[in-house]
């Protein structure tokens, strides 16, 4: 073959290869509809999955089972092709990301909203009580309308409380609204939200009001009625509620916030992950719950403590956790056990336990979605943006579209898998005794745990 003919053949082959790459690239980018192009920013990648056009699919064959926990054994499954929808967050390794979504898609759930105008505002975070059980549960409202909910240990009387973030939906008379805690600062900053609360320990109150978050604190006072609503109850634990729709009208800065969208998409190789249908979180003999996966609806249903246990994890009684706003059981698409250090803030040798759950840097997380479990790492790389997740190889972990519910636990907590059930046993180090005595006139306000049935 002559040299000139060889050169022509090489050029033709290169041209063919380049043409194939061009066609493939055009197909992928076209499939994203209105998706924006990559924009390499500081340390972030701009990516935009389409919600209007179905992207191309690829077929992958599951590899060897991946087992992340010593006690977690992947359930045997038939090895068959798994069809998944590729996302740039999965296919491009080693990159942080932003996601640009259409203006009518909630960045916290990945779902389209009926009225896009509702997203042109600042999110509203509300402190919602769960105790005293016998008083609160019959009137508790709003959890099913939130996009994101965190449940965390508040220390006094070994109880837990919710902070619910409302953005794509509002809740009329959400509550009962209760006191603020140090942890609420992290949620406010991550979601650029208002905080609705009914006062707080003086240490917490001073800290929040003296920070740059002061203008966005919606603490009970006469000017805020309505949207605050007094139920007329004689008990402080069930008196205060809020209409989340009216919070922004009372405070300034109620513009749409630049929120980093959560990465949503399918798990790769889901059958290699442990099959878990129930997730128990045992906080104390008073506060405990479990989530049960409903494969027909692709959601988790919440069951909460119905009575005090006789001992830790012994004699627990459960009942469906009902949102009295909808009359329906509380559900979620994603359940995440978030492992975060719990630090005591007791400058005196006080008998109360004021805790700072320090959501800084990174830590372990256990992600449950689609009836599967993945051990991951949570990362708070930006102070004013929601946390994101990576797997053990540093790859972004996508969540299922819909509500995400976090169970916040301490690193000293333990876990155990029994068949298709995961148990998380909450534990924190003992309170450190200080040399400074408690002031004579100090009177902490604790949350009663008694049922008051």
LINDA-V567320 format. One record per residue. N is the residue number from 1. RES is the residue in one letter. SS is DSSP state (helix for helix, strand for strand, loop for the rest). PHI is phi in degrees with one decimal (* if undefined). PSI is psi in radians with two decimals (none if undefined). Layout:
# LINDA-V567320
N	RES	SS	PHI	PSI
N	RES	SS	PHI	PSI
This chain:
# LINDA-V567320
1	X	loop	*	2.37
2	X	loop	-71.0	2.75
3	X	helix	-62.6	-0.73
4	X	helix	-62.1	-0.69
5	X	helix	-66.8	-0.65
6	X	helix	-62.7	-0.73
7	X	helix	-62.5	-0.72
8	X	helix	-62.0	-0.74
9	X	helix	-62.5	-0.73
10	X	helix	-62.1	-0.77
11	X	helix	-63.5	-0.69
12	X	helix	-64.1	-0.77
13	X	helix	-61.8	-0.79
14	X	helix	-62.2	-0.71
15	X	helix	-62.5	-0.72
16	X	helix	-62.9	-0.78
17	X	helix	-60.9	-0.80
18	X	helix	-63.2	-0.66
19	X	helix	-64.1	-0.73
20	X	helix	-62.6	-0.77
21	X	helix	-62.9	-0.69
22	X	helix	-64.3	-0.76
23	X	helix	-64.2	-0.78
24	X	helix	-60.4	-0.80
25	X	helix	-62.9	-0.72
26	X	helix	-64.1	-0.68
27	X	helix	-63.2	-0.81
28	X	helix	-63.1	-0.82
29	X	helix	-70.9	-0.61
30	X	helix	-63.8	-0.60
31	X	loop	-66.4	-0.27
32	X	loop	-89.0	0.13
33	X	loop	55.0	-1.99
34	X	loop	-85.5	0.22
35	X	loop	-61.1	2.45
36	X	loop	-80.5	2.80
37	X	loop	-74.7	2.86
38	X	loop	-60.5	2.40
39	X	loop	-131.7	1.86
40	X	strand	-76.1	1.92
41	X	loop	-102.3	-3.11
42	X	loop	-21.0	-1.46
43	X	loop	-122.9	0.38
44	X	loop	-127.2	2.68
45	X	strand	-111.3	2.28
46	X	strand	-88.7	2.06
47	X	strand	-132.7	2.62
48	X	loop	-140.8	1.67
49	X	loop	-72.3	2.60
50	X	loop	-87.3	2.52
51	X	loop	-115.0	-0.09
52	X	loop	-98.8	-0.58
53	X	loop	-118.9	2.34
54	X	loop	-69.8	2.13
55	X	loop	-75.0	2.86
56	X	loop	-64.7	2.68
57	X	strand	-114.3	2.73
58	X	strand	-127.2	2.70
59	X	strand	-109.6	2.19
60	X	strand	-121.8	2.59
61	X	strand	-101.2	2.22
62	X	loop	-56.8	2.46
63	X	loop	-92.8	-2.82
64	X	loop	-61.7	2.63
65	X	loop	-61.5	2.42
66	X	loop	-105.6	2.11
67	X	loop	-117.1	2.05
68	X	loop	-95.4	-0.51
69	X	loop	-109.9	2.50
70	X	loop	-56.4	-0.58
71	X	loop	-95.2	-0.03
72	X	loop	-100.0	2.00
73	X	loop	-110.3	2.18
74	X	loop	-63.4	2.29
75	X	loop	-65.6	2.41
76	X	loop	-58.9	2.36
77	X	loop	-140.1	2.66
78	X	loop	-68.5	2.22
79	X	loop	-76.2	1.93
80	X	loop	-144.1	2.78
81	X	strand	-58.2	2.45
82	X	strand	-114.3	2.12
83	X	strand	-92.2	2.13
84	X	strand	-128.8	2.75
85	X	strand	-97.8	2.05
86	X	loop	-70.3	2.55
87	X	loop	-128.3	2.64
88	X	helix	-59.1	-0.57
89	X	helix	-62.0	-0.46
90	X	helix	-94.4	-0.65
91	X	helix	-80.7	-0.37
92	X	loop	-109.7	1.88
93	X	loop	-79.5	2.75
94	X	loop	73.3	0.32
95	X	loop	-123.8	2.39
96	X	loop	-75.6	2.94
97	X	strand	-149.1	2.66
98	X	strand	-113.0	2.80
99	X	strand	-127.8	2.32
100	X	loop	-104.3	2.07
101	X	loop	-109.9	2.77
102	X	loop	-56.1	2.69
103	X	loop	-66.2	-0.28
104	X	loop	-100.0	0.28
105	X	strand	-113.3	2.25
106	X	loop	-72.5	2.09
107	X	loop	-67.7	-0.25
108	X	loop	-91.6	-0.35
109	X	loop	-121.2	-0.33
110	X	loop	75.3	0.19
111	X	loop	-107.3	2.57
112	X	strand	-69.5	2.55
113	X	loop	-106.7	2.63
114	X	loop	-65.9	-0.68
115	X	loop	-122.1	1.74
116	X	helix	-57.9	-0.42
117	X	helix	-63.0	-0.41
118	X	helix	-65.4	-0.38
119	X	helix	-83.1	-0.15
120	X	loop	-86.7	1.00
121	X	loop	-160.5	3.11
122	X	loop	-90.4	2.38
123	X	loop	-60.2	2.79
124	X	strand	-122.4	2.08
125	X	strand	-99.9	2.27
126	X	strand	-123.8	2.31
127	X	strand	-80.8	2.07
128	X	strand	-120.1	2.27
129	X	loop	-85.9	2.76
130	X	loop	-124.0	-0.10
131	X	loop	-137.1	2.68
132	X	loop	-63.9	2.39
133	X	helix	-54.8	-0.88
134	X	helix	-67.3	-0.42
135	X	helix	-90.1	-0.77
136	X	helix	-81.3	-0.80
137	X	loop	-55.6	-0.67
138	X	loop	-68.0	-0.27
139	X	loop	-121.6	-0.09
140	X	loop	-61.4	2.33
141	X	strand	-140.3	2.54
142	X	loop	108.4	-0.32
143	X	helix	-58.4	-0.58
144	X	helix	-74.4	-0.19
145	X	helix	-95.9	-0.15
146	X	loop	-78.8	2.65
147	X	loop	-82.7	-0.66
148	X	strand	-139.5	2.40
149	X	strand	-134.0	2.38
150	X	strand	-114.8	2.28
151	X	strand	-109.2	2.29
152	X	strand	-147.3	2.79
153	X	strand	-76.4	2.22
154	X	loop	-103.7	0.00
155	X	loop	90.8	-1.13
156	X	helix	-64.4	2.22
157	X	helix	60.7	0.28
158	X	helix	60.1	0.79
159	X	loop	-109.7	3.01
160	X	strand	-123.7	2.91
161	X	strand	-147.2	2.78
162	X	strand	-105.5	2.53
163	X	strand	-122.9	2.03
164	X	strand	-109.3	2.30
165	X	strand	-102.0	2.03
166	X	strand	-103.0	2.23
167	X	loop	-141.3	-1.04
168	X	loop	-83.4	-0.19
169	X	loop	-140.5	2.73
170	X	loop	-111.7	2.82
171	X	loop	-129.9	2.16
172	X	loop	-80.6	2.24
173	X	loop	58.6	0.87
174	X	strand	-70.6	2.45
175	X	strand	151.2	-2.80
176	X	loop	-64.9	2.40
177	X	strand	-79.3	2.29
178	X	loop	-128.6	-2.96
179	X	loop	-73.6	2.79
180	X	strand	-86.5	2.84
181	X	loop	-138.8	2.92
182	X	loop	-57.2	-0.67
183	X	helix	-58.9	-0.48
184	X	helix	-62.2	-0.47
185	X	helix	-59.3	-0.76
186	X	helix	-62.8	-0.73
187	X	helix	-65.9	-0.76
188	X	helix	-57.0	-0.80
189	X	helix	-69.7	-0.74
190	X	helix	-64.1	-0.63
191	X	helix	-108.0	0.14
192	X	loop	47.9	0.87
193	X	loop	-107.6	2.87
194	X	strand	-76.3	2.85
195	X	strand	-127.5	2.05
196	X	strand	-97.8	2.07
197	X	strand	-150.8	2.80
198	X	loop	-106.7	1.32
199	X	loop	69.8	-3.06
200	X	strand	-168.9	2.93
201	X	loop	-54.2	2.48
202	X	helix	-55.3	-0.64
203	X	helix	-62.0	-0.76
204	X	helix	-70.1	-0.78
205	X	helix	-60.0	-0.82
206	X	helix	-62.6	-0.72
207	X	helix	-62.5	-0.80
208	X	helix	-68.7	-0.80
209	X	helix	-69.1	-0.46
210	X	loop	-87.7	0.00
211	X	loop	-95.3	3.08
212	X	loop	-71.4	-0.07
213	X	loop	-85.2	-0.11
214	X	helix	-47.5	-0.81
215	X	helix	-64.9	-0.22
216	X	helix	-110.8	0.22
217	X	strand	-88.8	2.21
218	X	strand	-111.5	1.30
219	X	strand	-93.4	2.56
220	X	loop	-52.8	2.15
221	X	loop	-158.6	2.94
222	X	helix	-59.3	-0.62
223	X	helix	-64.9	-0.41
224	X	helix	-93.7	0.22
225	X	strand	-105.4	2.12
226	X	loop	-70.5	2.99
227	X	loop	-82.5	-0.18
228	X	strand	-63.2	2.60
229	X	strand	-137.5	2.26
230	X	strand	-93.0	2.02
231	X	loop	-70.7	-0.23
232	X	loop	88.9	-0.01
233	X	loop	-67.0	2.51
234	X	loop	-81.2	-0.14
235	X	loop	-100.3	2.23
236	X	helix	-59.7	-0.48
237	X	helix	-69.9	-0.32
238	X	helix	-130.5	0.31
239	X	loop	-86.7	-0.71
240	X	strand	-104.0	2.28
241	X	strand	-134.3	2.97
242	X	strand	-144.3	2.50
243	X	loop	-92.5	1.91
244	X	helix	-63.4	-0.38
245	X	helix	-66.9	-0.44
246	X	helix	-99.1	-0.02
247	X	helix	-65.3	-0.80
248	X	helix	-63.0	-0.46
249	X	helix	-71.2	-0.40
250	X	helix	-89.6	-0.38
251	X	loop	-119.9	2.74
252	X	loop	-80.8	3.05
253	X	loop	71.1	0.51
254	X	loop	-88.3	1.02
255	X	loop	-106.9	2.86
256	X	loop	-63.4	2.33
257	X	loop	-96.3	2.64
258	X	loop	-84.0	1.42
259	X	loop	-92.2	2.28
260	X	loop	-69.3	2.19
261	X	loop	-71.4	2.47
262	X	loop	-65.9	2.55
263	X	loop	-80.2	2.10
264	X	strand	-116.1	2.53
265	X	loop	163.4	-3.10
266	X	loop	-83.1	2.71
267	X	loop	-70.6	2.45
268	X	loop	-83.0	2.41
269	X	loop	52.1	0.96
270	X	helix	-61.9	-0.50
271	X	helix	-72.6	-0.18
272	X	helix	-85.8	-0.09
273	X	loop	-97.7	2.57
274	X	loop	-55.3	2.38
275	X	strand	-86.2	1.98
276	X	loop	-125.3	2.10
277	X	loop	-102.1	-0.31
278	X	strand	-136.8	2.36
279	X	strand	-124.8	1.95
280	X	strand	-99.3	2.38
281	X	strand	-124.0	1.95
282	X	strand	-99.4	1.72
283	X	loop	-80.8	-0.76
284	X	loop	-165.7	-3.11
285	X	loop	-71.4	-0.24
286	X	loop	-98.7	-0.66
287	X	loop	-119.3	2.04
288	X	strand	-158.4	2.75
289	X	strand	-159.6	2.90
290	X	strand	-146.1	2.71
291	X	strand	-115.2	2.35
292	X	strand	-118.3	2.27
293	X	strand	-79.3	2.30
294	X	strand	-108.3	1.76
295	X	loop	-66.0	-0.42
296	X	loop	-71.4	-0.50
297	X	loop	-108.9	-0.15
298	X	loop	59.4	0.69
299	X	strand	-139.4	2.90
300	X	strand	-105.5	2.39
301	X	strand	-107.7	2.41
302	X	strand	-94.8	2.37
303	X	strand	-124.1	2.28
304	X	strand	-119.7	2.91
305	X	strand	-53.1	2.28
306	X	strand	-105.9	-0.19
307	X	strand	-164.3	2.85
308	X	loop	-65.4	2.41
309	X	loop	-73.7	2.76
310	X	loop	-75.4	-0.46
311	X	strand	-159.4	3.02
312	X	loop	-59.5	2.04
313	X	loop	69.7	0.08
314	X	strand	-110.4	2.27
315	X	loop	71.1	0.50
316	X	loop	-71.9	2.51
317	X	strand	-126.5	2.33
318	X	strand	-120.1	2.69
319	X	strand	-147.8	2.65
320	X	strand	-55.6	2.38
321	X	loop	-86.9	1.95
322	X	strand	-100.9	2.33
323	X	strand	-88.7	2.00
324	X	loop	-73.1	-0.10
325	X	loop	-75.4	-0.72
326	X	loop	-102.6	-0.34
327	X	loop	76.6	0.13
328	X	strand	-111.0	2.79
329	X	strand	-68.3	2.48
330	X	loop	-67.9	2.31
331	X	strand	-132.8	2.90
332	X	strand	-156.3	2.62
333	X	loop	-84.1	-0.53
334	X	strand	-129.9	2.35
335	X	strand	-117.0	2.21
336	X	strand	-128.2	2.10
337	X	strand	-84.6	1.95
338	X	strand	-103.4	2.03
339	X	strand	-93.6	1.95
340	X	loop	-136.5	2.37
341	X	loop	-60.8	2.40
342	X	strand	-107.4	2.06
343	X	strand	-117.3	2.26
344	X	strand	-75.8	2.43
345	X	loop	-118.8	1.19
346	X	loop	-116.0	1.72
347	X	loop	-76.8	-0.30
348	X	loop	-115.3	2.93
349	X	loop	-80.5	1.16
350	X	loop	-87.0	2.65
351	X	loop	-85.9	-0.14
352	X	loop	-83.5	2.87
353	X	loop	-122.5	1.69
354	X	loop	-95.4	2.05
355	X	strand	-117.4	2.39
356	X	strand	-103.1	1.93
357	X	strand	-86.7	1.79
358	X	loop	-84.8	1.53
359	X	loop	-83.9	1.27
360	X	loop	-129.0	2.57
361	X	strand	74.9	-1.89
362	X	strand	-157.2	2.95
363	X	strand	-175.1	-3.08
364	X	strand	-81.1	2.69
365	X	strand	-149.0	2.60
366	X	strand	-119.1	1.98
367	X	strand	-100.2	2.25
368	X	strand	-120.5	2.14
369	X	strand	-157.1	2.60
370	X	loop	56.0	0.46
371	X	loop	76.3	0.20
372	X	strand	-119.4	2.83
373	X	strand	-124.3	2.43
374	X	strand	-135.6	2.19
375	X	strand	-80.5	2.27
376	X	strand	-137.8	-3.03
377	X	strand	-126.2	2.20
378	X	strand	-88.0	2.52
379	X	strand	-134.5	2.15
380	X	strand	-108.1	1.45
381	X	loop	-85.0	-0.31
382	X	loop	-129.5	2.27
383	X	loop	-61.2	-0.67
384	X	loop	-101.9	0.49
385	X	loop	-137.5	2.68
386	X	loop	-59.6	2.72
387	X	loop	-66.9	2.77
388	X	strand	-127.7	3.04
389	X	strand	-130.6	2.52
390	X	strand	-131.3	2.66
391	X	loop	-86.8	-3.03
392	X	loop	-66.9	-0.27
393	X	loop	-98.8	0.13
394	X	loop	81.8	0.19
395	X	loop	-89.5	2.50
396	X	strand	-58.8	2.44
397	X	loop	-106.0	2.13
398	X	loop	-85.0	2.63
399	X	strand	-103.2	2.91
400	X	loop	-79.1	2.49
401	X	loop	-60.1	2.41
402	X	loop	127.3	-2.83
403	X	loop	-73.1	2.51
404	X	strand	-120.4	2.27
405	X	strand	-119.5	2.15
406	X	strand	-102.6	2.29
407	X	strand	-105.3	1.94
408	X	strand	-91.1	2.17
409	X	strand	-131.2	2.87
410	X	loop	-89.6	2.67
411	X	loop	-59.0	-0.40
412	X	loop	-80.3	-0.06
413	X	loop	-69.8	2.81
414	X	strand	-124.6	2.90
415	X	strand	-138.2	2.76
416	X	strand	-152.2	2.34
417	X	strand	-102.9	2.30
418	X	strand	-126.8	1.84
419	X	loop	55.9	-2.11
420	X	loop	-98.3	0.46
421	X	strand	-123.0	2.35
422	X	strand	-110.7	2.32
423	X	strand	-113.7	2.31
424	X	strand	-118.2	2.17
425	X	strand	-108.7	1.88
426	X	loop	-69.4	2.43
427	X	loop	-154.6	2.45
428	X	loop	-131.4	2.75
429	X	loop	-66.6	2.73
430	X	loop	-65.5	2.66
431	X	loop	-64.0	2.38
432	X	loop	-81.2	2.24
433	X	loop	-79.1	2.29
434	X	loop	-104.1	2.86
435	X	loop	-84.1	-0.32
436	X	loop	-82.8	2.15
437	X	loop	-69.5	2.76
438	X	loop	-69.3	2.32
439	X	loop	-55.5	2.54
440	X	loop	-59.7	-0.65
441	X	loop	-94.4	0.17
442	X	loop	-76.5	2.26
443	X	loop	-136.5	1.62
444	X	loop	-67.3	2.59
445	X	loop	-103.0	1.93
446	X	loop	-96.9	2.76
447	X	loop	-87.9	2.03
448	X	loop	-60.9	2.40
449	X	loop	-100.2	-0.19
450	X	loop	-65.0	2.66
451	X	loop	-69.3	-0.70
452	X	loop	53.7	0.80
453	X	loop	-75.6	none
